Amino acid sequence: MIRLGAGPLDGIVAVGAHCDDIAIGAGGTLLTLCHARPGVRVDVLVLSGGGSEREQEEQAALAAFCPGADLRLTVHKLPDGRLPAHWDEAKAAVEELRAGTEPDLVLAPRTDDAHQDHRGLAKLMTSAFRDHLVLGYEIVKWDGDLGRMAAYQPLSPE
């Protein structure tokens, strides 16, 4: 396996269209990185689920996947499955995130994800963070939608 080194890791951005996307697609990667770099800043943006029980679940999940991190979570209230109709609001949320952070690594849904919300957010990330290492994660869904991954994060059995 060829290793991908991002250098010193002081900041991570993780984004999801829905409250469970990051945990499903990048939870193991976040857990590994946060264990390796206590105190790392993790800025998280989720576009839907704000003000609901899902937001509380997201906060708990990210606290578990980012132990010891300086975790900063923002959850918006865009309607699930409707990102194309709310493009301006999604773009503004991503631009606000970008203005407030200078990460070493960006974790986002993959750009060829079949779900329109995931795919749309991924495309926003590659334009907002064009000078950054942006890695697309896979969100396993009921319909399969498995991509051709270019990189894998080894996880410990624990």
Buried (B, 14 or more C-beta within 10 A) or exposed (E): EEEEEEEEBBBBBBBBBBBBBBBBBBBBBBBBBBBEBEEBBBBBBBBBBBEEEBBEBBBEBBEEBBEEBBBBBBBBEBEEEBBEEBEEBBBEBBEEBBEEBBBBBBBBBBBEBBBBBBBBBBEBBBEBBEEBEBBBBBBEEEEEBEBEEEEEBEEEEE
